[in-house]
Amino acid sequence: MNKKVISAMLAASMAVSLAACGSAASSTAASSAASSEAASSVAASSEAASEAASSAQQTAASATLAAGYAEQAEAAADRAAAYAPSEGAVLSVNGKGGTVRLNALDVWALPRPVSPKVGQLVRVVKVDASTGALTADTISTDSLSGLGSEEKALLLKLLGSASYTDSSARDDLEALKKLWDTTPPTPLPDPDIIPVEKVTLSQHTLELSRGSTADLSASIAPPDATDQTVLWSVSPTDIVSVDAGRVTALKKGSAVVTATSDSKSDSCTVTVTPAVYRIETAHTDSGDIPAWDTYPAKYEFFMPLTAKKAGLLLRSLEFRVKGYVPGTMRTVLRKYGSTTALADKFTDIVRGYNDVVLDMGSIALEKGVEYQLYFAASNNFYPPSVEPSWVAANDCIDIAHGSAYYGDDTTLIFSGTVVLQET
């Protein structure tokens, strides 16, 4: 009983107005009865010195009255627990200014502008279940109990002068004294709020190909600013998306990503270019891209390349070729059955392995049309040898099916990296 009464003292003050209104009628009736009994008890107390039996009777009545108030306090606590936030619940305050942690039994944890004065308690009027917003006001303790401060003092004096045969009755009296103590504790000082002065992004311009991502970071000055929250936004919303600073390119265009903290902000302009694909055409069982080093050396050979979809540009070819002796390698791109060169490149190679990167410009590939990559070297070099199981699947090009090498049934498979870009 004692622990509950002490808890009830604080929890009752958190009861919402709905609960307070629901108990208004019974509270008024109890108050009237309490006042009548208080007056009777005062008169009885004056006679207690002369008549022991009457004194004992008054003692029993006083204990009963104290127990009744304690039961009312418990009921109020139950109502408060049904509406008040649970231990450690996080509620927003007016939708901004951070959050506060509220204990259902700690009315002084409520934020300003709720500033109770002496003789007032804080009442929770509403807790918005969807947003957690808290609405509270202050009310006089007299309006809760139906007894004024003087009446309470007299009744406590009366109950304190009585003699009790049961120690629990004395405990109940002490709990009642605490319950009616409306002196507020010393208010907590306002926290020292350090405002945000500046927000700076790690980059102010950014270029991404469609489908790629990049990370932006935001620094807040001063570093010890109270609000360290950063809100990310983007406009328009269909070019890129942003999540905690990670920017994802959605389609070609330009957008502005903004980071905001405590009304200060900084922005980055993001330009999205067409998607770029780096396709590694084949891998050995160990995961390596096969080099061109298959015996015997040749002075010319060609390999097929067919686009699987429209709207692709051939940008570059990357591969590793072994030269027989130092010399020059020629690379020609043409359509199958045509002698017209779409690209004609010359590269110096040495004896041994050469890492080659051929800039093909931006050659538009027609969907379903077979192209030939023709390679020649007067000093001889080695062709690739790729097992069909090594070919890496992709959605852009086919390098495993096409024309045969020279006149036999052998089809050479290009091993290396093909760089493509969307138009």
N, C-alpha and C positions, 0 to 999 in steps of 0.2 A: 504493500500500500504506500509506504513512504516514498520509495523511488518513483512510483507512478505519479504521485502527487507533485513531486518536484518537477518531473518531466512535463506534467500537465500544465504547470505554471507558465512555461514558455510556449508549449505547443498550442495551448488554447488561444494565445494571441495571434496565431497564424491562421486560424479558422477563417474561411471565406465568408463574405457577407451573406451568402445563401444559407450557410449553417447558422450564422448569427441570427438571421431573421427567423429561421425555423424554430429557434429556441427562445425567441423574444417573449412569447406569451407565458411560457412556463417559468422563464427567468423573472418576469414581473411578479408572477404569483408567489414564487419562492421568496422574492425580495420582501413582499408585503408580509408574508408569514414570518420571515426572519426578523423584520422590524418589530412585529408584535411580540414575538418570543423574546427578542432582545429587551424590550421594555419590561416584560413580565419577569425576565431573568434578573434585570437590575433591581426590581423591587424585591424579588426573592433573595437576592444577594444581601440586601440590607437586613434581612431577617435571619440570615444564616448563622450569625453569631449567637443568637438566642436559642435557636432550635436546631439541634444536631440532625434530627430526622429530616427536617425541611432542607437542611444544607446538603444532605446526601442525595435527596431527591433532585435538587438543583444541579448537583454535580452530574448525575446521570443524564439530565436533560441537556446540559451543556455539552457533554461528550457526544450525545446523539446528534446535536446540532452541528458540531464540528465534523462528525462523520458524514452528515448529509452534504455539507459543503464540499467535502473531499470527493464524494461520489459525483457531485455535479461537475467538479473539475475533471474527473476522469472521463466523464461523458463528453465534455468539451474537447479533451485531448483526443478522444477517438474520432470526433468530427473533424478536428484539425488534421489528423493523420490521413483522413480520406481525401483531403483537398491539397494539403501542403506538399511540396516536392520532397522526394526521398533524400536520404543522406547523400550528400555529394552531388546532387543534380546540378547540371550547368544550365543556367538560364541567361538569355540575352536581356540587356537593359535598354529599352527604347529602341531596339534594333541596331544599336551602335555602341561604341565605347568599350568594346570587349565583352567579357563575361564575368559573372560573379558566381561563387560556389555558395549555395545556401543549404544550411542544415534546417530540417523541419522544426527543430526545437530552438533555433537561434534567431529571434526576430531582429537582433541588432546587426545581423549580416546583410540586411537589406540595404541597397544603395540609396544615396540621395537622389531625388529631392525629398524622400521620406525622412523627416527629421523629427522624431517624437520628443515631446517636452515632458516635464515632470507631470505625472498623473495621467499620461497617455500611453496607449499600447499601439503597436502596428498591426493592422489587419490586412490579410491577403484578400483582395476583392476578386481577382481572376488570375488564373494561370492558363495561357493559351496552349492547348495541347499540341497544335501543329507547329508553332514557332517558338514556344517556350517563353514568350514575353510575359512579364509579371506586372500586374496592376495592384497597387497597394495604397492604403491611406492610413491615417492615424485616428484613433477614437479615444474617448475618455474611458478610463476604467470604471467610472461610476455608471456609465451607460451599459456596461456588461453585467455588473453585479446587482444593480438596483440599490446599492448602499453608498452613501457618501463617505468621505474620508473620516468625518467625525463619528458617524455611526460605526464604521469599522473599528476605529480606535476604542470606542466604548465597549463594543462587543468583545474585542480581544482582551481588554482590561478585565472584563467580567469573567471570561473563560480562564484567564491567567490566575485569577484569585481563587478559583475553585480548587477543591481537593480531588485527586483522582486515585482510585484504587488500582487501576489498570495502567501500566506504563505505556501501552500502545496509544491510549487516549492523549497522553502528554506528547507523544510523537506526532499525533495528528494535529494537535494544536500548533506545534512548531511548524508543521507543513503549511497550515493555514496562514500563519504569520508571514511565511515566505511568499505564499500565493498572493497576499494582499499588499505586499511591499511593491509599490509602483514607482519607486525611485529608479530612474534609468541608470545604467552603468555609464561610466565615462565614455563619451563617443570616441570612436577610433579616428585618428587624424587622417585628413585627406592624403591619398598617396601622391608622391612626387611624380607628376606626369612629364616625361621628356618627349616633346613632339618630334615627328619626322620632318627633317629639313630638306632632304633631297633623296631621290631615287635614281640610280644610274644602272643602265643595262650594259651587259658585257659587249654587245654589238649594236650598232645603229643601222646597218645595212646588211642584208643577208640574201644570198642567191642559192636556191635549191632546185634540183630537178624534181619533176613530179614523182611522188612516192617516196622521196627521201626525207630524212629528219635531221634536225639540228637542235642543240640545247642552248637556251639563253639563260643567263643568271642575272639576278637583280641585287644590287648592294644598297643598303639603307644607311643614310648618314643623319645624325651621328650613330655609331654602331650600337650604343646603349639606348636607343629610342625605345619608348615603352611599347609601341605597337610595331611588331616585327612581321605582321601579316602582309603578304603580297598577293594582290588579286590580278589575274591575267585576263586580258580580253583581246579580241581581234576584230577588225573591220576591213572589208566585208568578211562574212563568216564562211563563204564557200570556196575561198582560194587556199587558205591554210587553216589548220586547227592548232590550238595551243593547250597544253595540259601541264601545269606546274613548270612552265618554262620550256617544255619540249615542243618544238614546232614541227608539224607534219605537212608537207606540200600535197595539196589535193588536186589542183588543176592549174593550168597555165594562167598567169595573171600577176597582180600585185596586191598586197595587203599590208596593213599596219598592225603590229602586235604591241600592246601597251601593258606595262606593269604599274600598278597603283598601290600606294601604301599611305594611309592617313592623309588623303587628298593630294599627295604629291605623286607625280608619275613621270615615266620616260618611255619612249617608243622606239621601235625598230621597223624599218621598211623591208618587207620580204618580197623578193621577186621570184616567181616560180617559172622555170623553163621546162620544155618538154622532157619527158622521162628519158634517161640514158640507161642502156642495158650493156653490161659487160658479161659476155657469154663465154665461159670456158667450155670448149666443145668436147673435150675428152679427158678422162683421168685413168691412170693405171690403177691396178689393184691396191697400190700403196698410196693412192691419192694424188700423184704427180701428173702434171700435164706432159704427155709424151714429147720428147725432142725429136727433131728430124735427123736421124742418124742411122737409117736402115741401109745395110750393105745390099747391092753395090751402089756406088755413086752414079748419078745421072747428070746429063747436061740440060734436060728439060723434062717437065711433067706438069699436069694440071689436075685440079680438084674442083668438084661441083659445090655450088652454094645456091640454095633456093629459099626465098622469103615465104614464110608461112602466113603472114598477114600483111595488110596494106599499111601505108603510112610510116615506113621505116627508111632511115637514112644510114648508109654504111659510112662510119666515121674513121675507123682504123683497124689494122690487123696487127696482132702481136704473136710472135712465135720464136722458137729457138732452133736454129738450123746449123748443121755441121758442114763446114767447107772442106773440100779435098785439098785445094791449094788456094792461095790468095787470088782474089779476082772480083768481078762485078756480077751481081745477081739482078736479073730483070723480073719485074712482076707486072702482069697485065690482067685487068678485069674486063671481061667482055661477056655478052650474052652467048649462050650456046648456039652454034651454027653461024655466028657472025664474026667477022674479022675486025669490026670497029672497036677500038679500045676505049673503054669508059674511064680507065685510069692506066697510066704507064709509068712505073716507078723503077729507079735504078739505085741499088744499094751495094756499097763495098763490103765484102766479107773477107775474113781471114781464114787461114787453115785452123781447123778446130771449131769450137762452138761459138756461135754469134747470136746475141739477143737482139732481135729485129723488131722495130716498131714502124709500121708503114702508115703514114697519114693519108687517108683516102679522100679527104675533103668531106663532102656531104653528097654522096651518090644515092639517089632515090632508087630503091629496089621495088620492082613490081611483084605483087603477090603471085606465087605459082610459077614464076618464070625462072628457069635454070640459068645461073651465071657460072662462068668458068674463071677460076683463078689459075693463070698460066705463069709458071716459073721457069726461067732458063738461066744457065750460067756456062760460059765457054770453058771455064776451068773445072767444071763438074762440082756437084754437091750432093748431099744425101736427102732422099725423100722421107716423109714420115711413114710409120707403120702403126696403124691403130686397129686393135681388135674391136669387132662390133659391140662387144659387151662394155667397152670403155666409153662409148659415146654417151655424153650427158644429155638428158632430155631437156628441152626448152620449148617455149611457145613461139619463138621468133624465126628461127632458120633451121633448115635441114641440110646437113653436110655429109650425110651417110648414104644418100641415094642420088644417082645421076649418071653422067656419062662415064664410060670405062676409060682407064688409063691407056693411051695409045689404042691398039686394036684388039688387045686381049680382053679378058673378063675382069680385070682388076680395077677396082674403084678406090682411088686414094682418098683418105679422109683427112681433112684439114684438122690439125691439132694445134691449139693455141687459143687465143682470146679474140673474139670478134666484138668490136664496140659498135653498138647501134644507138640511134636516137630517134624518138618519135618526131614526126613533122609538126 
